């Protein structure tokens, strides 16, 4: 029954249809972060209170992202936790549209007039967005920004799987000439209904320990491992989860009252696949069994939750 994609028998792997379900962040300034993810990233607020907000995409009813006002201070720059949350768009056209919207808005970061006209409902000025970088990774095209508390964000679109390539350097520049004709310059900025979280990239304390945990204990499959980073997935995807030590090795996790990652939630497609995964994983490591979900903590203190889709 248990079979690796490469054909070898007997090694447990997660169901091929396993996906990232959602990401939950701890934040210090909930109102400003809500405004950022709504007006810059393009998510839609499904629920909000003074302590919590849930987001999805326009035309969808699936929660893919949450913010909780539980942080009293910002996380240290050198700590384990979130490197970026990666929002996967359904098409190259959707990516081109968002990419050029971010480019057009980045010049208005310090303009109160522009901000007050764009966000008349909001009493304080907020950063719009500054494009940190953008790359063609061969298997996907991506842009990178940061929210106002320093959490990384990737917005990307995959190429068709049969066209996937992995550049030796990791990335090439985007082809602006190809992307520009695909963009809708009349966009309202909202991410389309089919948007999901395609992957999550973590900061970890040690590559070897993390790879052993995620592959041998949890059942993810290796896609690429280098000295300072790893990329793993279910079902042969380029990566559902990545980790790096680019900020240094042996880092400590942020305190509970500091901002950053609360948890990453993975969805297993069926009750059978959920129970199979739970029964295997609890023989490998300690889990917190909450009936319809179970929780594990990786060696770097990152909280991972598995649930039924």
C-alpha positions as CSV (number, residue, x, y, z in Angstrom):
1,X,0.0,0.0,0.0
2,X,2.7,2.5,1.0
3,X,4.7,3.3,-2.1
4,X,7.2,6.0,-2.9
5,X,6.8,7.9,-6.2
6,X,10.2,6.5,-7.2
7,X,8.7,3.0,-6.9
8,X,10.4,1.7,-3.7
9,X,8.1,-0.1,-1.3
10,X,7.6,0.2,2.4
11,X,8.5,3.8,3.1
12,X,5.6,5.8,4.4
13,X,4.8,8.9,2.4
14,X,1.9,11.4,2.8
15,X,-1.0,11.1,0.4
16,X,-0.2,12.6,-3.0
17,X,-3.1,15.0,-2.7
18,X,-1.9,16.6,0.6
19,X,-1.8,20.4,0.4
20,X,-1.2,23.4,2.6
21,X,-4.6,24.4,4.0
22,X,-3.8,27.6,5.8
23,X,-1.3,29.6,7.7
24,X,-1.9,31.4,11.0
25,X,0.3,34.3,12.1
26,X,0.7,36.1,15.5
27,X,0.6,39.9,15.0
28,X,1.1,42.9,17.1
29,X,-0.9,45.5,15.2
30,X,-4.0,43.6,13.9
31,X,-5.7,46.5,12.2
32,X,-2.7,47.6,10.2
33,X,-2.0,44.0,9.2
34,X,-5.6,43.4,8.1
35,X,-5.4,46.5,5.9
36,X,-2.1,45.3,4.4
37,X,-3.3,41.8,3.6
38,X,-6.6,43.1,2.3
39,X,-5.4,46.1,0.2
40,X,-1.9,45.1,-0.8
41,X,-1.9,41.3,-1.0
42,X,-5.5,41.2,-2.2
43,X,-7.1,38.8,0.2
44,X,-10.8,39.1,1.3
45,X,-11.7,39.4,5.0
46,X,-14.2,36.7,5.9
47,X,-14.3,37.3,9.6
48,X,-12.8,39.9,11.9
49,X,-12.9,40.9,15.5
50,X,-10.7,42.9,17.8
51,X,-8.4,39.9,18.2
52,X,-8.6,37.8,15.1
53,X,-9.2,37.9,11.3
54,X,-9.8,35.2,8.7
55,X,-9.0,35.6,5.0
56,X,-9.7,33.9,1.7
57,X,-9.9,34.9,-1.9
58,X,-12.6,36.7,-3.9
59,X,-15.4,34.4,-4.9
60,X,-14.2,31.6,-2.5
61,X,-15.5,30.5,0.9
62,X,-12.3,28.7,2.0
63,X,-10.2,30.3,4.8
64,X,-6.5,30.1,3.8
65,X,-4.9,32.7,6.1
66,X,-5.5,34.0,9.6
67,X,-4.1,36.7,11.9
68,X,-4.3,36.6,15.7
69,X,-3.5,39.6,17.9
70,X,-1.4,37.7,20.4
71,X,2.0,39.3,20.0
72,X,3.2,42.0,22.4
73,X,6.4,42.7,20.5
74,X,8.0,41.8,17.2
75,X,10.0,38.7,16.8
76,X,13.8,38.9,16.6
77,X,15.3,39.0,13.1
78,X,17.4,35.9,14.0
79,X,14.9,33.3,15.1
80,X,13.2,30.3,13.6
81,X,9.8,30.5,12.2
82,X,8.3,31.9,9.0
83,X,10.5,32.8,6.0
84,X,7.5,33.4,3.7
85,X,3.9,32.3,3.0
86,X,3.5,31.6,-0.7
87,X,0.1,32.4,-2.3
88,X,-0.4,30.3,-5.5
89,X,-2.4,32.0,-8.2
90,X,-4.3,29.9,-10.8
91,X,-2.7,31.3,-14.0
92,X,0.1,33.3,-15.5
93,X,-2.4,36.0,-16.3
94,X,-3.3,36.4,-12.7
95,X,0.3,36.5,-11.7
96,X,1.1,39.2,-14.3
97,X,-1.9,41.3,-13.1
98,X,-0.7,41.2,-9.5
99,X,2.9,41.7,-10.4
100,X,2.2,44.9,-12.3
101,X,-0.2,46.1,-9.7
102,X,2.5,45.8,-7.0
103,X,5.0,47.6,-9.3
104,X,2.6,50.5,-9.9
105,X,1.8,50.9,-6.2
106,X,5.3,50.7,-4.8
107,X,6.1,54.4,-5.6
108,X,3.3,55.6,-3.3
109,X,4.7,54.2,-0.1
110,X,5.4,57.6,1.5
111,X,2.5,59.5,-0.2
112,X,-0.2,60.5,2.3
113,X,-2.4,61.8,-0.5
114,X,-2.3,58.6,-2.4
115,X,-2.8,56.5,0.7
116,X,-5.8,58.5,1.9
117,X,-7.5,58.2,-1.5
118,X,-6.9,54.5,-1.7
119,X,-7.8,53.7,1.9
120,X,-10.3,56.4,3.0
121,X,-11.8,53.9,5.6
122,X,-8.5,53.7,7.5
123,X,-7.5,56.3,10.0
124,X,-3.7,55.8,9.8
125,X,-1.3,55.7,6.8
126,X,0.1,52.2,6.1
127,X,2.9,51.0,3.8
128,X,1.6,50.1,0.4
129,X,4.2,47.5,-0.7
130,X,7.8,47.5,-1.8
131,X,8.8,44.8,-4.2
132,X,11.6,42.9,-2.5
133,X,12.5,40.7,-5.5
134,X,10.9,38.8,-8.4
135,X,12.2,35.6,-10.1
136,X,11.6,33.0,-12.7
137,X,12.3,29.7,-11.0
138,X,11.8,27.5,-14.0
139,X,8.8,25.8,-12.4
140,X,7.1,29.0,-11.4
141,X,7.2,32.8,-11.6
142,X,7.2,34.7,-8.3
143,X,7.3,38.0,-6.6
144,X,8.3,38.7,-3.0
145,X,7.3,41.4,-0.5
146,X,7.1,41.8,3.3
147,X,4.2,42.7,5.5
148,X,4.5,45.6,8.0
149,X,5.8,43.3,10.7
150,X,8.5,41.7,8.6
151,X,6.7,38.4,7.6
152,X,7.7,37.3,4.1
153,X,5.2,36.9,1.4
154,X,5.5,35.2,-2.0
155,X,2.9,35.5,-4.7
156,X,3.4,33.1,-7.6
157,X,2.0,31.0,-10.5
158,X,3.2,27.6,-11.5
159,X,4.1,26.6,-15.1
160,X,2.4,23.4,-16.4
161,X,4.1,20.5,-14.7
162,X,5.4,19.0,-17.9
163,X,7.2,22.3,-18.5
164,X,8.9,22.4,-15.1
165,X,12.6,23.1,-15.0
166,X,14.9,24.0,-12.1
167,X,17.6,26.5,-12.9
168,X,21.0,25.6,-11.5
169,X,21.2,29.1,-10.0
170,X,17.7,28.8,-8.5
171,X,16.3,31.7,-10.5
172,X,16.4,33.8,-13.6
173,X,14.9,37.3,-14.1
174,X,11.2,37.6,-15.0
175,X,10.4,38.2,-18.7
176,X,8.5,41.6,-18.4
177,X,7.8,41.7,-22.2
178,X,5.9,38.4,-22.0
179,X,4.1,39.2,-18.8
180,X,2.9,42.8,-19.6
181,X,0.4,41.8,-22.4
182,X,-1.1,39.2,-20.0
183,X,-1.9,41.7,-17.2
184,X,-5.2,43.3,-16.5
185,X,-4.4,46.9,-15.7
186,X,-8.0,47.6,-14.6
187,X,-7.8,45.1,-11.7
188,X,-9.4,45.7,-8.4
189,X,-6.3,44.0,-6.8
190,X,-8.1,41.0,-5.3
191,X,-6.6,37.6,-5.7
192,X,-8.8,35.2,-7.8
193,X,-11.1,32.6,-6.3
194,X,-8.8,29.6,-7.1
195,X,-5.9,31.1,-5.0
196,X,-4.5,28.8,-2.4
197,X,-1.4,28.7,-0.2
198,X,0.9,26.7,-2.5
199,X,3.8,26.3,0.0
200,X,5.4,27.6,3.1
201,X,9.0,28.4,3.6
202,X,10.4,28.2,7.1
203,X,13.5,29.4,9.0
204,X,15.0,26.4,10.8
205,X,17.8,25.8,13.2
206,X,19.4,22.8,11.5
207,X,19.0,21.4,8.0
208,X,19.9,17.8,8.7
209,X,17.6,17.5,11.7
210,X,14.7,19.2,9.8
211,X,15.1,16.9,6.8
212,X,15.1,13.8,8.9
213,X,12.0,15.1,10.8
214,X,9.9,16.1,7.7
215,X,10.9,13.1,5.5
216,X,11.4,10.2,7.9
217,X,8.9,11.2,10.6
218,X,6.2,13.0,8.7
219,X,6.3,11.4,5.3
220,X,7.1,14.3,3.0
221,X,9.3,13.5,-0.1
222,X,12.6,15.1,-1.0
223,X,12.6,17.4,-4.0
224,X,15.9,19.2,-3.4
225,X,18.4,19.5,-0.5
226,X,21.4,21.8,-0.4
227,X,23.7,22.7,2.4
228,X,21.6,25.6,3.6
229,X,18.1,24.8,2.5
230,X,15.7,21.9,1.7
231,X,12.5,21.6,-0.5
232,X,10.0,18.8,0.1
233,X,6.5,17.9,-0.9
234,X,3.7,15.4,-1.4
235,X,2.8,14.0,-4.7
236,X,5.9,15.2,-6.6
237,X,5.0,18.9,-6.3
238,X,8.1,21.2,-6.5
239,X,7.7,22.0,-2.8
240,X,4.9,22.3,-0.3
241,X,7.4,23.1,2.4
242,X,10.9,24.5,2.5
243,X,13.4,25.4,5.2
244,X,16.6,27.4,5.3
245,X,19.4,28.5,7.7
246,X,20.2,31.6,5.7
247,X,20.0,33.7,8.9
248,X,22.3,31.3,10.8
249,X,22.3,27.9,12.4
250,X,21.1,27.0,15.9
251,X,18.6,29.9,16.1
252,X,16.0,29.8,18.8
253,X,12.3,30.1,18.1
254,X,10.4,33.3,18.8
255,X,8.7,33.5,22.2
256,X,4.9,32.9,22.4
257,X,4.3,36.7,22.9
258,X,6.4,37.7,19.9
259,X,5.1,38.1,16.4
260,X,5.5,35.6,13.5
261,X,4.3,32.1,12.7
262,X,1.7,30.4,15.0
263,X,1.1,27.3,12.8
264,X,1.0,25.8,9.3
265,X,-2.0,23.6,8.6
266,X,-1.8,20.8,6.1
267,X,-5.0,19.2,4.6
268,X,-5.1,15.4,4.0
269,X,-7.7,14.6,1.3
270,X,-9.7,11.7,3.0
271,X,-10.4,10.3,6.5
272,X,-8.4,7.2,5.5
273,X,-5.3,9.2,4.5
274,X,-5.6,11.3,7.7
275,X,-5.8,8.2,9.9
276,X,-3.0,6.5,8.1
277,X,-0.7,9.5,8.5
278,X,-1.7,9.9,12.2
279,X,-1.1,6.3,13.0
280,X,2.3,6.3,11.4
281,X,3.5,9.7,12.7
282,X,2.5,9.0,16.3
283,X,4.8,5.9,16.2
284,X,7.7,8.2,15.3
285,X,7.2,11.3,17.5
286,X,4.9,12.7,20.1
287,X,1.7,14.2,18.7
288,X,-1.2,16.1,20.2
289,X,-4.2,14.2,19.0
290,X,-7.3,16.5,18.7
291,X,-9.6,13.9,17.0
292,X,-10.2,15.8,13.7
293,X,-6.6,17.2,13.6
294,X,-3.3,16.4,15.2
295,X,-0.4,18.7,16.0
296,X,3.4,18.2,15.9
297,X,6.3,20.5,16.5
298,X,9.4,20.3,14.4
299,X,13.0,20.4,15.9
300,X,13.0,24.2,15.4
301,X,9.8,24.8,17.3
302,X,7.6,25.3,14.3
303,X,4.0,24.1,14.9
304,X,2.6,21.9,12.1
305,X,-1.1,20.8,12.1
306,X,-2.7,18.0,10.0
307,X,-6.4,18.0,9.3
308,X,-9.0,16.4,7.0
309,X,-9.8,18.5,3.9
